[in-house]
């Protein structure tokens, strides 16, 4: 009854995330990954760079079951944010007691609620790795002699995860907000595993990392077509980010989906059998990955710069293929037809 709908963005400085799966204040948006992908680097980068458009902002980082090397990496990555007085860091290493692993996210969220709803700050809570948390919950449940459910996890895993994720949001009449970014690894890449499966039911979208994109040397290895922010339209677009933001994001995803189809076709028949327009889609896919999505792990990229890179990728396509963009935007950016001249209006 007292919740305020999310309506303003949290900009992470990661171009592909801000442009395509915008994080909104008060949202819960998980990162789905697999072992071997740089999910910890991405989580630390977002925690170090995230801002709330100049308003009072804090980050609560909860690490669960980390190695000592990973814990040191997180401390170093967030040193600048700590020096600014904007960081609360809770680290549970793999050799710490299991019960502390279960307490870590609850303490983190309690601190975040105090900062948000008592001190009026916008707070981003990064929790990694929730699969490690769930395994700790399973271990304690087995020690208690509780009846196991799917894959030996306790039957209350869903309600337990919900009791954490649902503590995000905004409260009517209070200025602060709590935004939750949980990171979880999918064992063997199985998205039907209980932890990612139940997380998907509770949260508002997901950011999915792809081994195939990672193998091509792209960071962050975002699988754009599998990723989704269900509240993006509440926190992006006219009056919030940029007027063309939602249109550009929709066109980028539509063009990428078509490029993936053509890539599969070219694997069967060869590029020589493709039409000139189809070959332009392959050029678009390369521009999307190399110019738009790829960035350094220490680079904070503004949303304007990300959208301009998105425009550059889209303009590798003929104007006739950009049907989701208004004519006024195409004219303003000099979109050309297949022959390289401006198309007739």
C-alpha positions, 0 to 999 in steps of 0.5 A, spaced: 500 500 500 505 504 501 510 503 495 511 508 490 512 505 483 519 506 480 520 512 475 527 514 475 533 511 472 540 508 475 545 509 470 551 504 471 556 507 466 555 500 462 553 502 455 549 496 453 546 495 460 544 503 460 541 503 453 538 496 452 536 494 459 535 500 463 535 499 471 530 503 474 530 506 482 526 501 486 527 495 481 530 488 482 534 486 476 538 480 476 544 478 472 544 471 470 551 468 468 555 461 468 562 459 471 568 463 467 564 469 465 566 476 468 560 477 472 564 479 478 568 484 474 561 487 472 558 487 478 564 491 481 564 495 475 556 497 476 557 498 484 563 503 482 560 507 477 552 507 478 549 514 479 542 517 480 543 523 476 546 527 482 542 525 487 545 522 494 547 515 492 550 509 496 552 502 494 551 496 499 555 491 496 554 484 499 559 478 497 558 471 499 562 465 498 568 469 495 575 467 494 580 471 498 583 473 491 576 475 489 575 479 496 581 483 494 579 485 487 572 487 490 576 492 495 580 495 490 575 496 485 571 499 490 576 503 493 574 510 490 567 509 492 569 508 499 573 514 499 567 518 497 563 515 503 558 512 499 560 504 500 558 499 505 562 493 504 560 486 507 564 480 504 563 473 506 569 468 504 568 461 502 572 459 509 567 463 513 561 460 517 555 458 512 551 461 517 554 468 516 553 467 508 545 467 510 546 473 514 550 477 509 544 479 504 539 480 510 544 485 514 546 488 507 538 490 505 537 492 513 543 497 512 540 499 505 533 500 508 536 505 513 540 509 508 534 510 503 528 511 508 531 514 514 537 518 511 533 519 504 539 516 499 538 512 493 541 505 494 544 500 490 544 493 493 549 488 489 549 481 492 553 476 489 553 470 488 546 468 490 547 461 488 552 460 493 547 463 498 542 458 496 547 452 497 548 455 504 541 455 505 541 448 503 546 446 507 543 449 513 536 446 511 540 439 511 543 440 518 536 441 521 533 435 518 528 438 514 524 435 508 528 437 501 525 439 495 527 440 488 535 438 487 535 438 495 534 445 496 529 446 502 521 447 500 521 454 502 527 457 497 522 461 493 519 465 499 526 465 502 529 469 496 522 473 495 523 475 502 530 478 500 528 481 493 522 484 495 525 489 500 527 493 494 523 499 492 520 506 494 515 508 499 510 514 498 512 520 502 520 518 503 525 520 498 530 514 498 529 508 494 533 501 494 535 498 488 537 490 488 542 487 483 543 480 485 548 476 481 547 468 480 551 463 476 547 458 473 550 451 474 552 448 467 548 454 464 542 451 466 536 457 466 531 452 469 536 450 475 531 452 481 535 458 483 535 462 477 528 459 475 525 462 482 529 468 481 526 469 474 519 469 477 520 474 483 524 479 479 523 484 474 527 482 468 534 479 467 541 481 464 544 475 461 551 474 460 553 469 454 559 464 453 559 465 446 559 473 446 565 472 451 569 467 446 569 473 441 572 477 446 567 482 448 566 485 455 561 485 458 558 479 454 551 481 454 546 477 451 542 482 449 536 478 446 535 474 452 536 480 457 530 484 459 528 490 463 521 490 464 520 497 468 525 500 462 519 504 460 518 507 467 525 510 467 527 511 460 525 515 454 522 523 454 523 527 460 527 521 464 533 519 459 533 521 452 527 522 447 530 517 442 532 512 447 526 507 447 526 507 439 533 506 438 533 500 443 527 497 440 530 498 433 537 495 436 534 489 438 530 488 432 536 489 428 540 484 432 534 479 432 534 479 424 542 479 424 542 472 428 537 469 423 542 471 417 548 469 421 545 462 422 543 462 414 550 464 412 552 458 416 548 453 411 549 457 404 555 461 405 555 469 405 556 469 397 548 466 397 546 472 401 543 478 398 546 485 399 541 487 405 543 481 408 550 482 408 549 489 411 546 485 417 552 481 418 556 488 418 551 491 423 552 485 428 559 486 428 558 494 429 553 492 435 558 488 438 565 491 437 563 499 437 556 499 441 557 493 446 564 492 448 567 497 453 573 497 458 572 494 465 574 501 468 570 505 463 564 509 465 560 510 458 555 516 459 548 514 456 549 519 450 555 516 448 552 509 448 546 511 444 550 515 439 554 508 438 548 505 437 546 510 432 552 508 428 551 501 428 544 502 426 546 506 420 550 501 417 543 498 415 539 501 409 534 506 411 528 502 409 530 497 414 530 502 420 522 501 420 521 502 428 525 509 428 521 515 426 522 519 420 524 525 423 530 521 427 532 518 421 533 525 417 536 528 423 542 522 423 542 522 415 540 515 414 541 513 407 538 508 403 541 502 400 545 506 394 548 510 399 543 516 398 538 519 402 531 515 401 525 519 398 520 522 403 
